[in-house]
Structures are given as structure tokens and as C-alpha cells.
Amino acid sequence: MKTKLTELLKIKYPIVQGAMAWVSESILASAVSNAGGAGIIATGGRDLSWVENQIDNANSLTSKPFGVNVVLMDENKEEKIDLICSKKVHFVTLGAGNPLPYIEKFKNAGIKVIPVVPNLKLAKRVEDNGVDALIIEGMEAGGHIGKLTTMALMAQVIPEIKIPVITAGGFVDGRGLAAALAMGSSGVQMGTRFYASKECQAHINAKEAIVRAIDTDTEITGYLRGHAVRGIKNKMTEEYLKLEKENVSYEKLHDLIVGTSRKAPIDGDIEWGLVQAGQSLSVIKSIDRCEDIIQNIIKEAEVTINNICSLI
């Protein structure tokens, strides 16, 4: 399956593994890359030594392209960017901040730059500043989300952009990949589906919570305060929304949510931690190997595309 994205990243399939904080590390990233997709190491909240170790480990586990994600609101982002440039990884994805000041530095190091953008205005701006591709992520996604849906983003951004567009938010299977390709995407990014994989090093409690979840089991916290995060409903989200309705202070809400992104995947606390997951949950029925996940997605996408062609 060839698209602008597979040609750009030199990968077999147009599938990118999402950068999930405290979840996406070298073992998962290399497994996705070895299976023909593009794995990503998520550096959000991590220290420099961890990032270096994970890049080195991924290089030992795969000869295929993989990327690193940088959260531009991290205090140590400059040091991480310098490290990534010195390691000359294949590509970077950038989010939660302005990517423009860093594009030239990555390009000079021979690294492809792929920012995550929430709207058409920013998509045009980063394209004009020389990025190699971009990711549009709908609010169906897990973790930090914007205000537009995946369909609305695809309908409005893709026709206006010439570089490869990767679409994220609610993609877990081959039907979703086929739909994105039909809308003009060059590929999709999937996070939650790879969260529930055998190679994912997250706590089994978190992975099983994804498999058990149904379509209505996610909740958004922080929406009223402009810092929206989607995850699986639990005691923490219930308490947060209760306090939010009571209009309590930001400090009290902060005390409740601090560290929750780590508690679920690392400590296994799925009641007071947060399993950040997207809305397309009922399709994920088991914890599978990354290779099997990708092969099933591609087979289903091919069947779906053929069925569409038969209608014409």
C-alpha cells in the first residue's frame, strides 16, 4: 500500500503509532516499525537520560524508521531537541506548542518534521514554513484534544494542503484507514489500538480496561478550562467533573489530576489514574501483537476499498 506518507517515511503501510505519554516507548515503537508502520517514542514528562536510552534501544531493536515526539510545553524541550538532532532519528512529531522555531534545526539535522495541528490556519502556516507532513487530530482521540472532529478536519484541511496529511482521532481498524484514504489522507495515526498490544509495556490493568470498555466509556476532563483530556471513565473523572460543576478552584482540580497520566499505565491504578483512550473502543476486543494488528488493519482496508469500488 503506497501513499505520499509511505514514500516520505519509507515505510510499508500508512500507519503511524500515536505518541502516548508514559506508554509509547522503544519496545512498542520498534515493534510497530518492524511490522511495517511507523513507531514513535513519546518523550512528554520524561527526563533526558530516559529519552536517550529509549532512542538507543529502539535502534538496537529495529533497522526500520521510527520517530520521536516532543511536547513543546515541556521545560526541558530544548535539551530534548538537541539530543534528538544529535541522534538523527528519522522523524519527529511536535505538539502542545508552536513548532515554527524548531523546524529549521531539525531539517538541518536531516530529520523530517511532522507537527500536530488542530485547525486549517495552523496547517497552512506550518506547510508554508517547510514541514514535511502534518497530523490533524480530531477530538475523538485519547489524551489532549482540540475542538474539531476528525471528519470536520479531514473535510476542511486536506483539500488545502499539498504535503502528506496524517489523520488521527478514532482510528482503530481497516475501515477507518480506508475512510481516511478516501478523504485524501496519506495515512492514519493510531494510539489506543497499539496501547492494547502485547508489546506495549503499559500496566496490564490499563490495557485490559481498554478491551473491556464500550463505545460510551470515555469522558472529557478539563474542557471548561481549555485543557481538555479524553480518557476512560473512572472515579477520578467522576470526581473531577463533580468538582468542576461546583466551580472549585483550579488548585483543587490540579491536586486531583496531577500525576494521573502516569498512575494508570505505570502503576496500574485505573480508578484514580487516567487511561487516556479514544472513543472507538468497542472495536478493540483483545490484546494482540503489533504485527497482527497491522496485518488485520491492512486486510480489512483492502476489503473495504474493494467493496466501495464495487458500488461504482
C-alpha positions in Angstrom: 0.0 0.0 0.0 1.7 3.2 -1.2 0.8 6.7 -0.3 2.7 10.0 0.0 3.3 9.1 3.6 4.8 5.7 2.9 7.1 7.2 0.4 8.1 10.1 2.7 8.9 7.9 5.7 10.0 4.8 3.7 7.5 2.5 5.5 5.4 -0.3 4.1 2.0 0.7 5.4 0.4 4.2 6.0 0.0 3.6 9.8 1.7 5.7 12.4 1.6 4.8 16.1 0.5 7.6 18.3 2.8 9.2 20.9 1.2 8.4 24.2 2.8 9.8 27.3 4.1 7.1 29.7 3.0 4.5 27.2 4.9 4.9 23.9 8.5 3.7 24.5 11.1 1.9 22.4 9.8 -1.6 22.6 6.3 -0.6 21.3 7.8 1.8 18.7 10.2 -0.7 17.3 7.5 -3.4 17.2 5.2 -1.1 15.1 8.1 -0.2 12.8 9.2 -3.8 12.4 5.6 -4.6 11.4 5.6 -2.0 8.6 4.2 1.0 10.3 6.0 4.0 11.9 6.5 3.7 15.6 7.0 6.8 17.9 8.7 7.3 21.2 6.8 9.7 23.4 9.1 12.0 25.5 6.4 14.0 27.3 7.2 14.2 31.0 10.4 12.2 30.7 14.0 13.2 31.5 16.8 13.4 29.1 18.6 10.2 30.1 15.4 8.2 29.6 14.9 9.7 26.1 18.5 8.9 25.1 18.2 5.3 26.4 14.9 4.8 24.5 16.3 6.0 21.2 19.4 3.8 21.6 17.2 0.8 22.5 14.9 1.3 19.5 17.9 1.5 17.2 19.0 -1.9 18.7 15.6 -3.4 18.1 14.8 -2.2 14.6 16.5 -1.1 11.4 13.3 0.4 10.2 12.3 4.1 10.5 10.9 5.3 13.8 10.2 8.7 15.2 10.3 10.7 18.5 7.6 13.0 19.8 8.4 16.3 21.6 5.9 18.1 23.8 6.7 21.7 23.3 5.3 22.8 26.7 7.9 20.6 28.5 10.5 22.7 30.3 13.4 20.5 29.0 12.2 20.6 25.4 15.4 22.4 24.2 17.6 19.7 25.6 15.5 17.0 24.1 15.5 18.7 20.7 19.4 18.9 20.8 19.6 15.2 21.8 17.2 14.1 19.0 19.2 16.1 16.5 22.4 14.5 17.6 20.8 11.1 17.3 19.5 11.8 13.8 16.2 9.9 14.2 14.1 9.5 11.1 11.3 12.0 12.0 9.8 14.0 14.8 6.3 14.8 15.7 5.6 18.1 17.6 2.7 19.1 19.7 1.4 21.3 22.5 3.2 24.4 21.4 4.5 26.4 18.5 6.7 24.2 16.2 7.9 27.0 13.9 11.1 28.0 15.9 12.4 24.4 15.7 11.7 23.4 12.1 15.0 24.6 10.7 17.0 23.0 13.4 15.5 19.6 12.7 15.8 20.0 8.9 19.5 20.9 9.2 20.0 17.6 11.1 18.3 15.7 8.3 15.2 14.9 10.4 11.7 15.0 8.9 9.3 17.3 10.8 5.7 16.4 11.4 3.7 18.8 13.7 0.3 18.0 15.1 -2.2 20.8 14.2 -5.7 21.5 15.4 -7.1 23.6 12.5 -6.7 24.7 8.9 -5.0 28.1 9.8 -2.1 26.4 11.6 -1.9 23.7 8.9 -1.3 26.3 6.2 1.2 28.1 8.4 3.4 25.1 9.1 3.2 23.9 5.5 4.5 27.4 4.4 7.4 27.0 6.8 8.7 23.8 5.3 7.4 20.9 7.4 7.4 17.5 5.6 3.9 16.4 6.7 1.4 17.2 9.3 -1.0 15.4 11.6 -4.6 16.5 12.1 -6.2 15.1 15.2 -9.9 15.1 15.9 -11.5 15.3 19.3 -12.3 11.6 19.1 -8.7 10.9 20.1 -7.5 9.9 23.5 -5.4 12.3 25.6 -5.2 16.0 25.0 -7.8 17.0 22.4 -9.0 20.0 20.4 -12.5 21.2 19.4 -13.0 19.8 15.9 -14.0 16.3 15.0 -11.9 14.1 12.7 -14.4 14.3 9.8 -14.5 18.1 10.1 -10.7 18.3 10.0 -10.4 16.0 7.0 -13.1 17.8 5.1 -11.6 21.2 5.6 -7.8 20.7 5.9 -6.9 18.0 3.4 -8.1 19.9 0.2 -6.0 22.9 1.1 -2.7 21.1 1.9 -0.2 19.7 -0.6 2.1 17.9 1.8 1.1 14.5 3.2 -1.7 14.7 5.8 -1.9 12.1 8.6 -5.3 11.9 10.2 -5.8 10.9 13.9 -8.7 10.5 16.2 -10.9 7.4 16.4 -8.9 5.1 14.1 -8.6 1.5 15.2 -9.3 -0.7 12.2 -9.1 -1.1 8.4 -12.5 0.5 7.8 -11.1 3.7 9.4 -8.0 3.6 7.3 -10.0 3.1 4.1 -12.2 6.1 5.1 -9.3 8.3 5.7 -7.6 7.4 2.4 -10.9 8.0 0.6 -11.0 11.5 2.2 -7.5 12.2 0.9 -5.4 11.4 3.9 -1.9 9.9 3.2 -2.2 7.7 6.4 -3.6 7.5 9.9 -2.2 7.7 13.4 -3.5 5.2 15.9 -2.8 5.4 19.6 -5.4 3.4 21.6 -5.2 0.4 19.4 -1.5 0.0 20.0 -2.0 0.7 23.7 -3.8 -2.6 23.8 -1.0 -4.6 22.2 1.3 -7.3 23.6 4.4 -5.3 23.0 3.1 -2.2 24.8 4.8 -2.0 28.2 1.9 -0.3 30.0 0.4 -2.0 33.0 -1.9 -4.9 32.2 -4.7 -3.2 34.2 -4.7 -0.3 31.7 -4.6 -2.5 28.6 -7.5 -4.6 29.9 -9.5 -1.5 30.7 -9.4 -0.6 27.0 -10.5 -4.1 26.0 -13.4 -4.1 28.4 -14.6 -0.6 27.5 -17.6 0.1 25.3 -18.4 3.0 23.0 -19.7 5.4 25.7 -16.9 4.7 28.2 -14.8 7.8 27.7 -15.1 11.2 29.4 -13.5 14.6 28.8 -12.0 16.4 31.8 -10.8 20.0 31.7 -13.0 21.1 28.7 -14.3 24.1 30.5 -10.8 25.3 31.4 -9.4 24.9 27.9 -7.2 21.9 28.7 -9.4 19.0 27.5 -8.2 15.4 28.0 -10.2 12.3 27.0 -9.8 9.1 28.9 -11.8 6.1 30.2 -14.4 7.0 32.9 -13.4 6.2 36.4 -13.6 7.5 40.0 -11.1 10.3 39.2 -13.1 11.6 36.2 -16.3 11.4 38.1 -14.8 13.4 41.0 -13.2 15.9 38.6 -16.5 16.7 36.8 -18.3 16.9 40.1 -15.8 19.5 41.4 -15.8 21.3 38.1 -19.6 21.8 38.2 -19.1 23.2 41.8 -16.7 25.7 40.3 -13.9 24.9 42.7 -10.5 26.5 42.5 -8.0 25.4 39.8 -5.6 24.4 42.6 -8.1 21.8 43.9 -8.7 20.4 40.5 -4.9 20.3 39.8 -4.3 18.4 43.0 -6.8 15.8 41.8 -5.3 15.3 38.3 -1.6 15.7 39.0 0.2 12.5 38.0 -2.9 10.7 36.7 -1.3 10.2 33.2 1.4 8.1 34.9 -0.7 6.3 37.5 -2.7 4.2 35.1 -0.1 3.0 32.6 2.8 2.7 35.1 1.2 1.9 38.5 -1.9 0.2 37.2 -4.3 2.4 39.1 -7.2 2.7 36.7 -9.6 4.3 39.1 -7.5 7.4 40.2 -5.1 7.3 37.3 -6.3 8.0 33.7 -6.3 5.6 30.9 -6.1 8.1 28.0 -8.1 6.4 25.2 -10.1 7.4 22.2 -13.8 6.9 21.5 -13.5 3.9 19.2 -13.3 1.3 22.0 -15.8 -1.4 21.3 -13.9 -2.5 18.2 -10.8 -3.4 20.4 -11.6 -6.9 21.6 -8.2 -8.3 22.5 -4.6 -7.5 23.3 -2.7 -8.5 20.2 0.8 -8.4 18.7 1.5 -5.3 16.7 2.3 -7.3 13.6 -1.2 -9.0 13.8 -2.9 -5.6 14.5 -1.3 -4.0 11.4 -1.9 -7.0 9.1 -5.6 -7.2 10.1 -6.0 -3.5 9.5 -4.5 -3.7 6.0 -6.5 -6.7 5.1 -9.7 -5.1 6.3 -8.8 -1.8 4.5 -8.3 -3.7 1.2 -11.7 -5.4 1.5 -13.4 -2.2 2.4 -11.9 -0.3 -0.6 -12.8 -3.2 -2.9 -16.4 -3.1 -1.6 -16.6 0.6 -2.3 -15.3 0.1 -5.8 -17.9 -2.5 -6.5 -20.6 0.1 -5.8 -19.5 2.4 -8.6 
